[in-house]
Amino acid sequence: MDKYEEFKKNVLKLIDINLSNYKEKQMKRRIKSLVSKNNFNDFDDYFDAIKKKDDLLNEFINYLTINVSEFYRNEKQWDILGNKIIPNLLSRKKKLKVWSSACSTGEEPYSIVMLLSKFIDLDNISILATDIDNEAINKAKIGLYSEKSLKELPIEFRDKYFDKIENTYKIKDIIKNKVTFKKMNLLSDPYPKDCDLILCRNVMIYFTEEIKSIMYEKFYNALTDIGVLFVGSTEQIIFPHKYNLQSLETFFYKKKTNK
């Protein structure tokens, strides 16, 4: 058996992540770079190491899940969210159920809380944020960020909701306490129900087309009748009708209606 195929089987048994769901060339190249970086000979040696050493395993999971995030990533899309999507949702419901489905180190769900605070009282805001990477979730719970990660965040939010500590910014508890973080595997765990807004951004590009189709169906079922799915800037759904979705704005989708 090919060593990478054996590696994939072993990883599935060890941490319940199926590497076959990811684009093969892209993922294999990424893992090879980790093998080389840590001075292992091949996939066999590398797996033996991550099985025994937590620090190597955590590094592998972190690298695998591509934790690149920042506040208000792709600012123009957040403008659409704040100027059109959220006002429309709030015109139909006073309290929204929001799920940040691949929250990484917390920038996205915290951005949503701050944006919603312009429309409704913080007491009425509650965000579910999930990720497969425990290390990323732990960083999110700490809420300490570099100045670079805040570069697209509106200054009003930075000044109001962060404490500057030397060259870093720590998010205040009044925002942090509005987010519930949970570990979740989007490929195998059940999705929450009755969501009014789901964010799944900059994740789908790493999966095969077959897996994307399954996930779109699950997102459809997770939405309320008025719910909106918000995807990343490289993840526009080309034929949304295939998944019973229709485009509201570029990168924003709702359930298809007969009207």
C-alpha positions in Angstrom: 0.0 0.0 0.0 1.1 3.5 -0.8 2.6 5.2 2.3 0.3 8.2 2.1 -2.7 5.9 1.8 -1.6 4.1 5.0 -1.0 7.4 6.7 -4.5 8.5 5.9 -5.9 5.3 7.4 -3.9 5.7 10.5 -4.9 9.4 11.0 -8.5 8.4 10.6 -8.2 5.9 13.4 -6.2 8.2 15.6 -8.1 11.5 15.4 -11.2 10.7 13.3 -10.2 13.1 10.5 -10.6 11.6 7.0 -8.0 13.0 4.8 -9.7 11.5 1.7 -12.3 14.2 2.0 -9.6 16.9 1.3 -8.2 17.7 -2.1 -5.4 15.1 -2.5 -2.6 17.1 -4.1 -3.0 20.1 -1.9 -3.2 18.2 1.3 -0.4 15.7 0.5 1.8 18.7 -0.3 1.0 20.4 3.0 1.7 17.3 5.0 4.9 16.6 3.2 6.1 20.0 4.2 5.4 19.2 7.8 7.3 15.8 7.5 10.3 17.7 6.0 10.1 20.5 8.5 10.3 18.1 11.5 13.1 16.1 9.9 11.3 12.8 9.4 12.1 10.4 6.6 8.6 9.6 5.4 4.9 9.4 6.4 5.5 6.3 8.5 8.1 7.9 10.7 6.0 11.0 11.0 2.9 9.2 12.1 4.8 7.2 14.7 5.9 10.6 16.1 2.5 12.3 16.2 1.0 9.3 17.8 3.4 9.6 20.7 4.0 13.4 21.0 1.1 15.8 21.8 3.0 18.8 20.6 3.5 17.3 17.1 -0.1 16.1 17.0 -1.4 19.5 17.9 0.9 21.1 15.3 -0.4 18.6 12.7 -4.1 19.4 13.4 -3.4 23.1 13.5 -1.7 22.9 10.1 -4.3 20.7 8.7 -7.1 23.0 9.5 -5.5 26.1 8.0 -6.0 28.5 10.8 -5.7 31.8 9.0 -8.1 34.4 10.3 -8.5 38.1 11.1 -11.3 40.4 12.2 -13.6 41.5 9.4 -11.8 39.4 6.9 -12.8 40.7 3.4 -14.2 43.9 4.7 -16.6 44.6 1.8 -18.5 41.4 2.5 -18.9 42.5 6.1 -20.3 45.8 4.9 -23.0 43.8 3.0 -23.6 41.7 6.1 -24.1 44.9 8.2 -25.9 47.0 5.7 -28.3 44.4 4.1 -28.3 40.9 5.5 -28.5 41.5 9.3 -31.1 44.4 9.0 -33.3 42.1 6.9 -33.0 39.2 9.3 -33.7 41.5 12.3 -36.8 42.9 10.5 -38.3 39.4 10.8 -36.8 38.2 14.1 -35.7 40.1 17.2 -33.1 37.5 18.3 -31.0 35.6 15.8 -29.4 32.2 16.1 -25.9 32.5 14.6 -23.3 29.8 14.0 -19.7 30.5 13.1 -18.9 27.0 11.8 -15.2 27.1 11.4 -14.3 29.8 13.9 -10.5 29.2 14.0 -9.0 31.5 16.7 -12.2 33.5 17.3 -11.9 36.6 15.1 -15.0 35.7 13.1 -17.5 35.1 15.9 -16.2 38.1 17.9 -16.6 40.2 14.7 -20.2 39.1 14.5 -21.0 40.0 18.1 -19.5 43.5 17.6 -21.5 44.0 14.4 -24.7 42.8 15.9 -24.2 45.2 18.9 -24.9 48.0 16.5 -28.4 46.8 16.0 -29.4 45.0 19.3 -28.5 44.9 22.9 -25.6 42.7 23.9 -27.9 40.8 26.2 -29.8 39.5 23.2 -26.7 38.2 21.4 -25.5 34.7 21.6 -23.1 33.0 19.1 -22.2 29.4 18.6 -18.6 29.0 17.4 -17.2 25.6 16.4 -13.9 24.3 15.1 -12.1 21.0 14.8 -8.9 22.3 16.4 -8.8 22.4 20.2 -5.7 24.6 20.1 -7.4 27.2 18.0 -10.4 27.2 20.3 -8.2 27.7 23.3 -6.6 30.7 21.7 -10.1 32.0 20.9 -11.1 31.7 24.5 -8.1 33.7 25.6 -8.9 36.4 23.1 -5.5 38.0 22.7 -4.7 39.3 19.2 -2.0 41.0 17.2 -2.4 44.5 15.8 -2.2 43.0 12.3 -5.3 40.8 12.8 -7.3 43.9 13.6 -6.3 45.9 10.5 -9.7 45.7 8.8 -11.8 46.0 12.0 -13.6 49.3 12.3 -11.8 51.6 14.7 -14.9 52.2 16.7 -15.0 48.5 17.7 -11.3 48.3 18.4 -11.5 51.3 20.7 -14.6 50.1 22.5 -14.1 46.4 22.8 -10.4 45.8 23.2 -7.8 46.5 25.9 -4.3 47.2 24.4 -1.6 45.3 26.2 1.8 46.4 24.8 1.7 45.3 21.1 -1.4 43.1 21.5 -5.1 43.6 21.9 -7.2 41.6 24.3 -11.0 41.4 23.6 -13.2 42.5 26.5 -15.3 40.0 28.4 -18.6 41.8 27.4 -17.9 40.5 23.9 -16.1 37.3 24.8 -19.0 36.1 27.0 -21.4 36.2 24.1 -19.7 33.4 22.3 -19.9 29.7 23.1 -17.0 27.7 21.7 -17.3 23.9 21.0 -15.2 21.4 19.2 -16.9 20.1 16.0 -15.9 18.1 12.9 -18.0 19.5 10.0 -17.6 16.3 8.1 -18.9 13.9 10.7 -20.7 15.6 13.6 -24.4 16.6 13.5 -25.1 20.2 12.6 -27.1 22.6 14.9 -30.7 23.3 13.8 -32.7 26.4 13.2 -29.8 28.8 12.4 -30.7 32.3 11.1 -27.1 33.0 10.0 -24.3 30.4 9.3 -20.8 31.5 8.5 -18.6 28.9 6.7 -15.7 30.9 5.2 -12.4 29.9 3.7 -12.8 26.2 4.6 -14.7 24.7 1.7 -11.9 25.3 -0.8 -9.9 22.5 0.8 -12.6 19.8 0.3 -13.5 17.6 -2.6 -16.6 18.5 -4.7 -18.4 15.5 -3.3 -17.8 16.6 0.3 -18.8 20.1 -0.6 -22.2 18.9 -1.9 -22.8 16.9 1.3 -22.0 20.0 3.4 -24.2 22.3 1.4 -27.1 19.9 2.0 -26.3 19.9 5.7 -26.1 23.7 5.8 -29.5 23.9 4.0 -31.1 21.7 6.6 -29.5 23.7 9.4 -31.0 27.0 8.2 -34.4 28.4 9.2 -36.7 29.4 6.4 -35.3 32.9 6.5 -31.7 31.8 7.3 -28.6 32.9 5.4 -25.4 31.0 4.6 -22.3 33.3 4.3 -19.3 31.7 2.5 -15.7 32.9 1.8 -14.4 35.1 -1.0 -13.0 32.1 -3.0 -16.0 29.9 -2.3 -18.9 31.3 -4.4 -21.4 28.5 -5.1 -21.6 28.3 -8.9 -24.9 26.4 -9.2 -26.7 27.1 -5.8 -30.0 25.7 -7.2 -28.4 22.2 -7.2 -28.5 22.5 -3.4 -31.9 24.2 -3.1 -30.2 27.5 -2.4 -30.4 30.9 -4.1 -28.1 33.9 -4.1 -29.0 36.9 -2.1 -25.8 38.8 -2.7 -22.4 37.5 -3.8 -21.3 35.0 -1.1 -24.6 35.1 0.6 -27.3 32.4 0.1 -30.7 31.5 1.4 -33.1 28.6 0.9 -34.7 28.5 -2.6 -38.3 29.6 -2.8 -40.8 29.0 -5.5 -41.6 32.7 -5.9 
